[in-house]
Every structure is written in C-alpha cells, then in structure tokens.
C-alpha cells in the first residue's frame, strides 16, 4: 500500500474510534455547532469528546503546522481526511472565523509571535473571533470606511461603527479594519486585533426577516488598541497603513467559506433526502419537481468538483486570484436553489413559522436567510464584475 492508502486506513480507524454517533448526524441549528471561546459550553458529552479528540490530534486545523496547533497534514492528506469525514457525515469538531479567515491571514502575514499565540488559541478553541469590515456607509465599497484610529504613540484610540458583525455579541476578539491615514484611501487602513471586552466596545443585535440573526452592530467609543501585545506580537497584522493587502487576502477565504454553503449536505442528494421526507409524511412529490431536484443534484456535484479542483490548485500555488469570486457566486446561487426546492417540496407545511413539527419554522426561516448570501462577503453583482474582468477578460464599462 502507498503512504496515502495507509493514511486513509488509519484515518478511517481513528474516526471510527473517536467520532461519536451523535456527531455523525446533520447539524440542525446553531446549538449543534461548537464555536469555542471564553464563553463556550458543550451541548452534550459527545460534542465535548469529539472536539477534544480532534484538538489533541491537531484535526481542528489539520493542514496547519504542528507548532501552531495543527496536524501538519499535506494537501493530499487533508483532502483524504475531508473525504473520510464526509463519508460518515462527521460534523466539524470546531467552527471558527479564526480557522476560516483570520488563521490563513496570520499564516501569510503574521509575525512568529502572533502565530504562536493566536493560531494555537484558535486551534485549541480558546478564542472566538469576529470580523470588523462593513460599516453603515461602506459595504461593497469597503475602502470608503470611516472608523478611525488616532495614533497615541504606543496605542491607537479607535472611534467608529461596524455593521453586520457576525456573532459580535459572542466573540472574544475582533480582527478589524481601521483607517489610520485619512489622506490615502487604500494605503491608510490598518488591520487591527483587539479584545471585545475592552472598554468602549459595545454590540447591538440586528434582527433579520427570518426572525433569527447572527448579525450585530458594533460600536467603538474611544477604544484603546495597543500596538503590541508583547514580544513579537503586534496589535496589527502586516504593516501599519497597509491593512488593505491583508483584508483582500482574507476576503478570498471568506468567499470560499460562504461558497461552501452551496453544496449543503454533500453526503446526501437533495432528491434522496426529499424521497425520505415524502415517505415519512405521505407527501407525493410532483414529477416536474423531481426532475428539478435531479438537475440540482448534478449541479451541486459539479460545484463540489470545481471547489475541490480550485482548492488543489490554490495549495499548489496555481490558483487564479479570482477563483474565490467564482466559488462565492456559484455557491450562493446553488444554496438559494436548494432551499427553494425544499420549500416547494414541503408545500404549505414549509410556510409554517412556529410549530414543533417544523422545529420552529426551520424550512421557511432558512429559506429567507439564503437571500442574504447574495450580499454578504461581496454582492453577486460585484462578484460577476470581477469574474468578467479578471477571468473572462472582458472590457470594463
């Protein structure tokens, strides 16, 4: 057997021994997701056991170097781990904006001190991060942001407001774009890291049409942000006034994260899932709707194959910079289609809002939530503009 074949067999055995049956079921809602952080609690013993086993193995961040809390897996090994987890329906042991967004940025731009401190805390689930990018007047035109940090020598005093800050009310720290030079639009932004428990930081939840929301408004009133947290651990990533370079890199990983919603539960085709649902409820699925589900399954599988190809190319240093834009746009559209089909298959029952039968209107609330996918992480219109210019090389208007 080859080394990779041996690794696959070892991975299967490890998962069988360490992933509890309860952690092999589809995620129902936020309570099924373990986010880590200072205020984190486990839903049950199975969730705790799965997280701790993965943490100790380095499998919360399997491709990160071992010195930063990972397992040091090669791209091929990490792919095998993903495949074997998907084969048994294993939930991620730890979900984190630190893993998906800040971590990759620190690996590329961070100092050794930042990596040793923050990456290990992320990998061990000891810190929960939120993202401070959008502002009330700066969404897609992010470089027009106005949150300002006044230089006070060894620290900045930050004033301003961020919006759509996911889970800001639950996060420990924030990675935040702050203007530190008003004279230069692009070369006047600093990528800062600071504690959400600091004096002057407040949050206010934003309620969405679905009735649920992870989003918050975040306010900074004379917040003191240190320029250093100790030996080789600055309070900013990259260079002062060059935070836009870091921000652009991180946005690519955010768009990949959002695009990942498109395939949904990739271990079960939507047609199969709806067939099981019909068998339980006695509903009869219209033949035309069944054909639409079959077409969706084909497109979702094609998207999954595209995502795997792009990830392999990116890890090999051969990826196109605009590929995350493609993934974000297509993933968004597929996710919206998935929930449209689920609503259609559920009939009038899908419109229900509060009963136990629909778990508090889960189908309709999740369908409404998908509408925001076209906006968050860059609007679909912006994604299409980037694709047309950067990949298709069409002339600009």
Secondary structure, DSSP 8 states (H G I E B T S, - for coil): --HHHHHHHHHHHHHHHHS-GGGGS---SGGG----STT---SSHHHHHHHHHHHHHTTTSTTS-GGGTS----HHHHHHHHHHHHHTT---S---HIIIIIHHHHHHH--HHHIIIIIHHHHTT---EEEE--BTTBSSSGGG---EEEE-SSEEEEEEEE-S-TTTTT-SEEEEEEE--TT-SSTTEEEEEEETTSTTEEEEE---TTS----EEEEEEEEEEESBSSTT-BSEESSTTBHHHHHHHHHHHHHHHHHTTTT-STTS-HHHHHHHHHHHH-----HHHHHHHHHHHHHHHHHHHHHHHHHHHHHTT---TTHHHHHHHHHHHHHHHHHHHHHHHHGGGGG--S-TTTTTTHHHHHHHHHGGGGTTTS-HHHHHHHIIIIIS-----
